[in-house]
Amino acid sequence: MIQFKNEKKSSFQMDITPLIDVIFQVILFLILSVGKINFFLDIKLPKLEESYTSENKNVPIISLQKVPTGHYNILWNQKNIGLLEIESYLQKEKPEKLILRADKDIPYGFFMQVLGKIQKQQNVELFLEYELDTK
């Protein structure tokens, strides 16, 4: 039997250029579509009315204050309470209206925690007391 030498070596080469193009298109699609996704929290914001201020004595006031130690106090009509006690005060006193006042140094996350505790009580009309910055 005669054996022939095959001097051509077979080599397999894969062109990955189309694969790279597809990967870049997928990445581009993901980047553009993430910008279109909206993340919403279902939060009912309180009404801001000028007619309710702390001068109205029959409406309870919750005050959020920063103390020099770096902690935050929650005051219910000038009585110091904790974050977990807000719900019990609301259930016990069952106010129809409530004023929430906060120092400007109160972090947004802490304010939202207190607001979330208040909003668990369904029949409370919440008002924010604020001062306009005239600077």
N, C-alpha and C positions, 0 to 999 in steps of 0.2 A: 504494500500500500504506500502510496506516495503522500507525503505530508507537505502541504504548502505553508509557507510562512506568511502570516498576515502581519505586515509591518505597520499597519494602521492600528493604533491602540484606540479602543473606544473610550471616550471620556464623556461623562454626563455633566452638563452644565445647565443650571437652572437660572433663568433670568428673573430676578426678584424685583425689577423695576415696577411692574404692575401691582405687585403685592404692597410695595411701599406707598404707591399712589393711593391704593384703597385704604390703607391704614391712616394716612394723612386725611383723607376725606371723612373717615369715621370720627377721627379726633376733632376735626373742624365742625362736624355736625353736632357732636356732644358739647363742644364749647358754646356754639350758638344756641343750642336748645336749652342749656342750663340757664342762660340769661333770661329766657322767656318764662321759666317756672316761677310762679308766685307762691310764697309761703305766707299764709294768712293765719292770724290768731283771731278767734271769735271773741272779741272783747267789746263789751258794751261800755262806751266811755260816758262818764257823767256829764250832765249839762252844766255849763258855766252861766250862772245868772248873777248879776250884780246885786240883786235884792237880798240875797242871803249872805250875811256876814256874821262875824262872831258877836256882834251886838245883839243878835237875836238870841235871847237867853234860854228859850224853851227847846232849842235845837241842839242835840249833843255834838260836841266837837272832838274829833280825833286829831291830835297834833303829833307830828313826827319831828323829833329834834335830835341833832347830833350833840353829844356831850363831849367834854374835853378829853376823855379817855379814849375816844375813837369809836365808842359804841353808840347805839341809837336808842332813844327812848320813844315809847308810844304812850301818849297821854290821852285818857278818856275824861274829858271835862276836868283837866288839870290833875287827874289821879293816874299815877304810873301803873301801866299794865303791860303784860307780855304779848307777844305776837299770837300765841295760842289762846289767849283770853278774849280776843276781839269777838270771836263767834259766840262765846258764852254771854258776853255783855249784850250783844245784839239780840240774842234769843231771850234774855231776861228782860231787857228794857223795851224791846220791839219798837224802836223809833220809826216814824214815818219818813222823817227827813234826817239827814246826817251831813255834817260839814267835815271835810278832810283838808287839813292844812299841813304843809311840809316845808321845812327849811330848804334853801337852795342847795345845801351841802348833802342832802339825803341822796344816796345812790338810786338810780332808776330801778334796779332789781329789787331793792328793799321796798320802795314805793309800790311796785307792782305786786309784791307779796301781800302787803297790807290791803291793796285794792282788791286783790283776788279773794281775800278772806271776807271783805265787806260785800262783794258781789255774790257770795254764796247765799246771803240773805236776800230772798227774792223781792220783798215788798219795801225796800228801803230806797228812797230817792236821795241820791248822793250829789253833793255840791262841793266844788273845790274852791277854797279860799286862797287867793293869791294877791300879791302886790305887784304893781307894774314897776318895772325898772325904768326910772326916769333919767338915767345917765345918757 
